């Protein structure tokens, strides 16, 4: 695995349209990332190997998207001390409510930062904010993005 700052994991290929929003954010900010499909339940060994390989490649933040039982973020969190951001994905009869609760209700001592259902854009931005704590260039890009957002809203008036 090449040098990356963020590893995006998703439970299945059906999650890709949602998780692509995080990829777009990371690309816009120039953050090196890799995306993989791994399942906490169907490919546990491959999931653990992906976490280890990513850390060896310099990964600083993990973004994990999954629906229904949504254990991917929690399983990744159990294997790393790096920040993990969970993206609950709308699927199944509860349309993501189950995934939201599964992602946000981690046991004490194993926190997963959780964004809203299908909120991978915010997950990407949160990863950038985490990385910007030690990267002044990213921090300046974030400040410029906030100014651009405000100007866009004001221009609609």
N, C-alpha and C positions, 0 to 999 in steps of 0.2 A: 504494500500500500504506500503510495506517495505521501509526501509531507502534507498534512491537512490540519485544519483548526477545528472543523466541525464534522461529525459523522451523523448523517441522517439515516435513521432506520425506520422501516415501515413493515407492518405485519404481512402485507400481501400486495400484489401488483394493483389490486383495485383501489389501494390507498394513494397511488401515484398522483392522480389529478389534484388531490388535496395537498399533498406534500410538495408538489412542484412550486407552490407559492413560497415556501421556505428557500428552495433552491434559487428562485428569482431574486429574493432579497439578498442572499449571500453573494450572488454574482454581482448585483448592483453595488455592493460595498467592497467587492474585491476580496472576499474571504474564501480561502481554499477549503473545499469540502468534498466529501464522497457520499454517495447515496447507495444504500443496499437494502435488499428485502431479506428480512430475518423474522422468524416467528418465535416468540417466547415459548410456545408449546410444541410446535412442530419441528423446530430446528434449534433446540437449546444449546447444543454444543457449538454449532456454527455461529450462533449469536454471541456466545462467550468469546469465541475466537476472534470475531469481528471487533469486539470491545478491546481485547488485548492488542490486536494488530493496530487498531486506531491509536491507542495510547502510545504504542511504540513509534508511530508516525507523527507524533506531536499533537494529537487531538486534544483540545481543551474543553469542548462542549459537545454533548450528545443531544440530538433531537430525535424523539421516538414517537411515531404515530401509529395508533392501532385503534380498532373498533371493538365493540362488544365487551369481552372480558378485559381487554386492554392491559395486559400484564407486561407488555414489552418494556415500557419505561421503568417500571419497578424492578424488573429482572436486571436491566442494565444498571440501574442505580445500585443494586446489591453487589455489583462487580467492579465499581469504580468509585473514586472519591471526586471525580470531575463532575461539574454541574450537568444534570439531566433535565431536559425540558420535555414534558409530555404533551402530545397533541391527541386529544380524544377525537375519534373520527365517527361521524354519524353513519350508523349501519344497523341492521337488524330491526326488530320491532320497536325498540326504545329510541331509535334515531340518535344515538350518541349519549343519551343520559346515563346509560350503564357504563360506557367508556369514561365519561367524565368522572363519575364517582370512583371507579376503579383506579383512575390515574391520580386523582387528588387525595384519596384516602390512604396514604402510605403510613406505615407504622412509625412511631417516634424513632428518630435517629436515621431514617432513610428518606430524606426529602426529595420530592420531584416537583420542580416548578411546573405548573400546569396552566396552559392557555385555554381559551374557550373551545367549544366543539368546532372542529374544522379550522382552527385558528393557526394554521402553520405559518402564515405571514408574520403574525406576532411572535411566533416561536423563532423565526429567523431573525427578527429585530431584537428579541431578547438575547439571542446568542451573540449578535453583534455588540449589544450593550455590555454583555459580560466580557467580551474580548477587548472592548474599548477601555476597560479599566486600566489596562497596561499598554495600550496602543493609542498614542495621541492622534495619529492620522485617522484612525477609525472614529475617535471621539469627535474630531472636527467634521467628519463626514456626517455623523449622526446629528450634530448641531445644525449643519446646513440642511439636512433632510427635514428637521423640525421646522425650520424657517420656511422652507418650500411648502410644507403642508399648510402652515398658517397663511401664507400668501395665496395659496390655492383657494382656501376657504373664503378669505376676504375678497378675492376676485369674483366670487360668485354673487356677492352682494349687489 
